[in-house]
């Protein structure tokens, strides 16, 4: 019964409902598009998120991973070396090279170095440390999460970008630039080939969108919420005006 009365009230307040509908449409468009007044135009917001993953084994030229004659202490040393390489990948120099090769904005790229039991959180002065405000801008950034496997000398490289193509390009660029950095360092220090670390990539990364249709979902939710709030405001204002008129009439009657 209460709902019926409210709907009947809204039916008599068509102008207010039209205004609420217009505001809801504007809010829905604003939620998925950036509105520019000068110059006038719309720019799509980066709401979709895509991800791509690749795996890299840190090995020696004689393949410690596959050679049964190698002891387990060699594998433990390689696991520590994998964590070191993951931290090098997150350094500013390599990070900039990765961004340029992948064709992503350098200022938007964030790389999370591997976390270990000895370092369970990013350093306090790290620019890549996580913050609670990151959730508000996570879909508009380019991220690389580097995870070190705790049992084998392997790095899991997980890229997150607005598109599947850029996610795959970012993950693959991380492996390529890391290998180039190692080769350049070995050449500058004249390290023999038999003593160099090599990276074995387990296939190229392929990107995939993980929240397809999010634009329509966000627009629909924002429209419904805004329209509901607008209609509630129209009813509230109508009641205030009605009460004001009744109070005025009562005062006039009392004065007469």
C-alpha positions, -999 to +999 in steps of 0.1 A: +000+000+000+028+024+009+045+017-025+013+024-043+009+058-026+045+067-034+040+057-071+008+078-072+026+107-057+053+104-083+027+103-111+015+137-100+050+150-099+060+143-135+084+172-138+104+161-107+105+125-121+118+138-155+145+157-137+155+126-117+156+105-148+178+131-166+202+132-136+203+094-135+211+092-172+239+118-167+253+099-138+252+066-158+271+082-186+296+098-162+303+064-146+316+049-178+328+081-197+349+110-187+329+141-196+350+170-209+335+205-213+364+222-230+365+208-256+332+191-253+336+153-256+335+119-240+364+097-231+358+061-221+369+052-186+392+022-181+368-001-162+377-034-178+406-054-164+427-079-183+454-102-171+481-124-185+505-148-169+538-163-178+563-185-159+600-183-159+625-209-146+658-197-133+684-222-144+720-227-152+736-236-187+739-272-176+703-273-164+703-278-127+666-284-128+667-313-151+701-329-143+696-355-116+734-354-108+729-319-093+721-318-055+692-301-039+715-274-025+719-261-060+682-258-064+680-238-031+706-214-044+687-209-076+655-202-056+673-174-038+686-162-071+650-162-085+639-139-056+669-116-064+661-114-101+624-106-092+636-076-071+659-065-099+630-067-123+611-042-100+640-017-100+635+016-117+659+010-146+644-024-157+609-011-150+613+017-175+627-006-201+597-030-196+573-001-200+589+011-232+590-023-248+554-031-239+543+004-250+526+013-217+528+046-198+559+045-176+543+067-149+513+042-146+534+010-144+537-005-109+558-036-103+554-057-071+586-075-062+585-110-048+574-113-012+591-140+010+587-151+047+617-128+054+600-099+037+563-104+039+554-068+028+569-042+005+595-018+021+580+012+038+598+036+014+589+016-017+569+034-044+552+001-052+538-004-017+502-012-015+477+014-002+440+013+005+434+039-022+448+016-049+413+000-053+400+033-067+426+034-095+435-002-100+416-004-133+435+026-147+470+013-140+494-012-154+507-037-128+532-065-127+531-089-098+562-111-096+558-142-074+586-165-064+577-201-062+587-214-027+596-249-038+613-245-073+634-217-088+605-203-108+590-168-111+553-163-119+548-130-137+512-117-136+503-086-156+472-066-152+462-039-177+430-024-192+432-046-223+442-082-230+467-072-257+486-048-234+485-074-206+502-100-228+527-075-241+536-064-206+542-099-192+563-109-222+582-076-221+592-083-185+608-116-194+626-101-225+640-071-206+651-092-177+671-115-200+686-084-218+696-070-184+713-102-174+731-105-208+743-069-206+755-073-170+773-105-180+790-088-209+801-058-189+816-081-162+829-106-188+812-135-171+819-168-190+788-183-207+791-215-186+787-194-154+757-173-165+721-176-153+696-183-180+658-178-180+635-205-195+601-192-204+572-217-202+554-203-232+543-168-242+517-150-221+482-146-234+459-119-222+422-123-212+396-098-199+384-109-165+353-086-161+336-085-195+305-063-197+315-043-166+307-010-184+270-019-188+268-033-153+283-002-137+261+021-158+229+002-149+237+002-111+246+039-111+214+047-131+191+027-108+207+041-076+206+077-088+170+075-101+159+059-069+175+086-048+161+113-072+126+100-068+129+098-031+141+134-030+111+144-052+087+128-027+105+144+003+104+178-013+068+174-021+060+165+015+080+195+028+061+218+004+027+203+015+036+207+051+047+243+046+014+251+029-006+235+056+013+254+083+007+286+064-031+279+061-032+270+098-015+303+108-039+323+086-069+305+101-057+312+136-051+349+128-086+352+113 
